[in-house]
Amino acid sequence: DPFTAYEPITMIADAPLLAIVNPAVPARTLAELIIHLRANPGKFNYGAPNSGSPTHLTGAALSQFTGNSMVYIAYKGVAPMVQALLANDLQVAFPGLSGVVAQLKAGKLRALAVMAKERMAELPEVPTMVEAGFPQLTGTNWWAMAAPRGTPARIIDRLAAEVRAVLAEPEVRKRFAGLGHAAVGMTPAETAAFIKAESARYREIIEKGKITLQ
């Protein structure tokens, strides 16, 4: 159990997910996509490279929001998922930027929204979920640092301070941004609260959708 086995130190980075579609999908905004999903239950597929991942559960949340409108397809990696999107075997997906940036720039896939509260510098024209009117449908990949439970508080605090100082450096933030990631650098308490909130949010999606890894 990560809540009893580890002491949160800091949040390293997060990478907002994107709501993307094959250009054949007749939607240019998230609101239009939701209308089409509700009007055509079971006719749109969404996929993810890892079942149980934020990419999967973000799609599950949108499917639940639209009346369990989409069919989930699991893929063994980002590349086969992207190929399925390009072939229109898969109509909707929620990947991070790094796996689809080339296809988006070439117009082979369409981004409808950034699944976060702020726009991405790499895709300044793509609105956020908040701007699209659906603040409850957010999703990111994130990475945190933790230590074994029982690690002295002075060590936790020292590690957090050192890592946060590195993450605040402009060059580091620039390198992260180039990968579609945002350097974060939370305090240990903020990190613990964030992980607890994320766990509760995803648990609700999993239980509502009766999602399993099989």
C-alpha positions as CSV (number, residue, x, y, z in Angstrom):
1,D,0.0,0.0,0.0
2,P,1.7,3.2,-1.1
3,F,-0.1,5.2,1.6
4,T,1.5,3.2,4.4
5,A,4.8,2.0,2.7
6,Y,6.1,5.4,1.6
7,E,6.7,9.0,2.7
8,P,6.0,11.5,-0.1
9,I,8.9,13.9,-0.8
10,T,7.9,16.0,-3.8
11,M,6.1,16.0,-7.1
12,I,8.7,15.9,-9.9
13,A,6.6,16.7,-13.0
14,D,3.3,16.2,-14.6
15,A,2.3,15.9,-18.3
16,P,-1.2,17.0,-19.2
17,L,-3.1,14.5,-21.4
18,L,-4.7,15.5,-24.6
19,A,-8.2,14.7,-26.0
20,I,-7.4,13.8,-29.6
21,V,-9.4,12.4,-32.4
22,N,-9.0,11.1,-35.9
23,P,-9.8,13.9,-38.4
24,A,-12.7,11.8,-39.7
25,V,-14.5,12.4,-36.4
26,P,-17.0,15.3,-37.0
27,A,-15.9,17.3,-34.0
28,R,-13.6,20.3,-33.7
29,T,-14.3,21.0,-30.1
30,L,-14.7,18.9,-27.0
31,A,-18.4,20.0,-26.7
32,E,-19.0,18.8,-30.2
33,L,-17.4,15.5,-29.5
34,I,-19.6,15.0,-26.4
35,I,-22.7,15.7,-28.5
36,H,-21.6,13.1,-31.1
37,L,-20.7,10.5,-28.4
38,R,-24.1,10.9,-26.7
39,A,-25.9,10.7,-30.1
40,N,-24.0,7.6,-31.2
41,P,-23.5,5.2,-28.2
42,G,-21.1,2.3,-28.9
43,K,-20.0,3.7,-32.3
44,F,-16.7,5.3,-31.1
45,N,-13.7,3.5,-29.8
46,Y,-11.2,4.9,-27.4
47,G,-7.9,3.3,-26.4
48,A,-4.8,3.4,-24.2
49,P,-1.4,1.8,-24.2
50,N,-1.8,0.6,-20.6
51,S,-5.0,-0.5,-19.0
52,G,-5.5,1.2,-15.6
53,S,-3.2,4.1,-16.6
54,P,-4.3,7.7,-16.5
55,T,-4.7,7.6,-20.3
56,H,-7.2,4.7,-19.9
57,L,-9.0,6.1,-16.9
58,T,-9.3,9.6,-18.4
59,G,-11.1,8.1,-21.4
60,A,-13.2,6.0,-19.1
61,A,-14.3,9.2,-17.3
62,L,-15.4,10.8,-20.5
63,S,-17.2,7.7,-21.6
64,Q,-19.0,7.6,-18.3
65,F,-19.8,11.3,-18.5
66,T,-21.5,10.7,-21.9
67,G,-23.5,7.6,-20.8
68,N,-20.9,4.9,-21.3
69,S,-20.8,5.9,-25.0
70,M,-17.4,4.5,-26.0
71,V,-15.9,1.1,-26.4
72,Y,-12.4,0.6,-24.8
73,I,-9.6,-1.1,-26.7
74,A,-6.3,-1.9,-25.0
75,Y,-3.0,-1.6,-26.9
76,K,0.5,-2.8,-26.2
77,G,2.2,0.5,-26.3
78,V,1.8,4.1,-27.6
79,A,3.0,3.3,-31.2
80,P,0.2,0.7,-32.0
81,M,-2.4,3.0,-30.4
82,V,-1.3,5.9,-32.6
83,Q,-1.3,3.7,-35.7
84,A,-4.9,2.6,-34.9
85,L,-5.8,6.3,-34.5
86,L,-4.3,7.1,-37.9
87,A,-6.2,4.2,-39.5
88,N,-9.4,5.3,-37.8
89,D,-9.7,1.9,-36.1
90,L,-9.6,4.0,-33.0
91,Q,-11.4,7.4,-33.0
92,V,-10.5,8.9,-29.6
93,A,-7.5,8.8,-27.3
94,F,-6.0,10.7,-24.4
95,P,-2.2,10.5,-24.7
96,G,0.6,12.8,-23.6
97,L,2.0,15.2,-26.1
98,S,5.3,13.4,-26.8
99,G,3.6,10.4,-28.4
100,V,1.6,12.3,-30.9
101,V,3.3,15.7,-31.4
102,A,4.5,14.8,-35.0
103,Q,1.0,13.6,-36.1
104,L,-0.7,16.7,-34.6
105,K,1.7,19.1,-36.3
106,A,1.2,17.3,-39.6
107,G,-2.6,17.5,-39.3
108,K,-3.0,13.7,-39.2
109,L,-4.6,13.9,-35.8
110,R,-6.7,16.6,-34.2
111,A,-6.4,17.9,-30.6
112,L,-9.6,19.1,-29.1
113,A,-8.5,19.9,-25.6
114,V,-5.7,19.9,-23.0
115,M,-6.9,17.8,-20.1
116,A,-5.6,20.3,-17.6
117,K,-6.2,23.8,-16.2
118,E,-3.5,25.6,-18.3
119,R,-2.8,25.6,-22.0
120,M,0.4,24.0,-23.3
121,A,3.1,26.3,-24.8
122,E,3.6,23.7,-27.5
123,L,-0.1,23.8,-28.5
124,P,-1.2,27.3,-27.6
125,E,-4.3,27.2,-29.8
126,V,-5.7,24.1,-28.0
127,P,-8.1,25.1,-25.2
128,T,-8.1,23.5,-21.7
129,M,-10.8,21.4,-20.2
130,V,-11.8,24.4,-18.0
131,E,-12.1,26.7,-21.0
132,A,-14.1,24.0,-22.8
133,G,-16.5,23.9,-19.9
134,F,-15.7,20.5,-18.4
135,P,-13.3,21.2,-15.5
136,Q,-14.2,17.8,-13.9
137,L,-12.7,15.9,-16.9
138,T,-9.0,16.5,-16.3
139,G,-6.1,14.0,-16.5
140,T,-2.3,14.0,-16.4
141,N,0.5,11.6,-16.1
142,W,2.6,12.6,-13.1
143,W,5.8,11.5,-11.3
144,A,6.5,11.9,-7.6
145,M,9.4,11.1,-5.4
146,A,9.0,9.1,-2.2
147,A,11.1,7.4,0.5
148,P,10.4,4.3,2.6
149,R,8.0,4.9,5.5
150,G,10.0,5.9,8.7
151,T,12.6,8.0,6.9
152,P,13.5,10.8,9.3
153,A,11.6,14.0,8.6
154,R,14.8,16.0,8.3
155,I,15.9,13.8,5.4
156,I,12.5,14.1,3.7
157,D,12.6,17.9,4.0
158,R,16.2,18.1,2.8
159,L,15.5,16.0,-0.2
160,A,12.4,18.0,-1.0
161,A,14.2,21.3,-0.8
162,E,17.1,20.1,-3.0
163,V,14.9,18.7,-5.7
164,R,12.6,21.7,-5.7
165,A,15.6,23.9,-6.1
166,V,16.7,22.0,-9.2
167,L,13.2,21.9,-10.6
168,A,13.0,25.7,-10.3
169,E,16.0,26.2,-12.6
170,P,15.0,27.8,-15.9
171,E,17.0,25.3,-18.0
172,V,15.4,22.3,-16.2
173,R,12.0,23.7,-16.7
174,K,12.7,24.4,-20.4
175,R,13.9,20.8,-20.9
176,F,10.8,19.4,-19.2
177,A,8.6,21.7,-21.3
178,G,10.2,20.3,-24.5
179,L,8.9,16.9,-23.5
180,G,5.4,18.1,-22.9
181,H,6.0,18.0,-19.1
182,A,5.8,20.7,-16.4
183,A,8.3,20.7,-13.6
184,V,6.3,20.9,-10.4
185,G,8.2,20.8,-7.1
186,M,5.5,20.5,-4.3
187,T,6.2,20.3,-0.6
188,P,5.9,16.9,1.1
189,A,2.5,17.8,2.5
190,E,1.3,19.1,-0.8
191,T,2.5,15.9,-2.5
192,A,0.7,13.7,0.0
193,A,-2.5,15.7,-0.5
194,F,-2.3,15.5,-4.3
195,I,-1.7,11.8,-4.3
196,K,-4.6,11.2,-1.9
197,A,-6.9,13.3,-4.1
198,E,-5.8,11.6,-7.3
199,S,-6.3,8.2,-5.7
200,A,-9.9,9.0,-4.7
201,R,-10.7,10.4,-8.1
202,Y,-9.5,7.4,-10.0
203,R,-11.1,5.0,-7.5
204,E,-14.4,6.6,-8.2
205,I,-13.9,6.1,-12.0
206,I,-12.8,2.5,-11.5
207,E,-15.6,1.5,-9.2
208,K,-18.3,3.3,-11.4
209,G,-17.0,1.5,-14.5
210,K,-16.3,-1.8,-12.8
211,I,-12.8,-1.6,-14.4
212,T,-10.4,-4.5,-14.1
213,L,-7.0,-5.2,-15.6
214,Q,-8.3,-8.4,-17.2
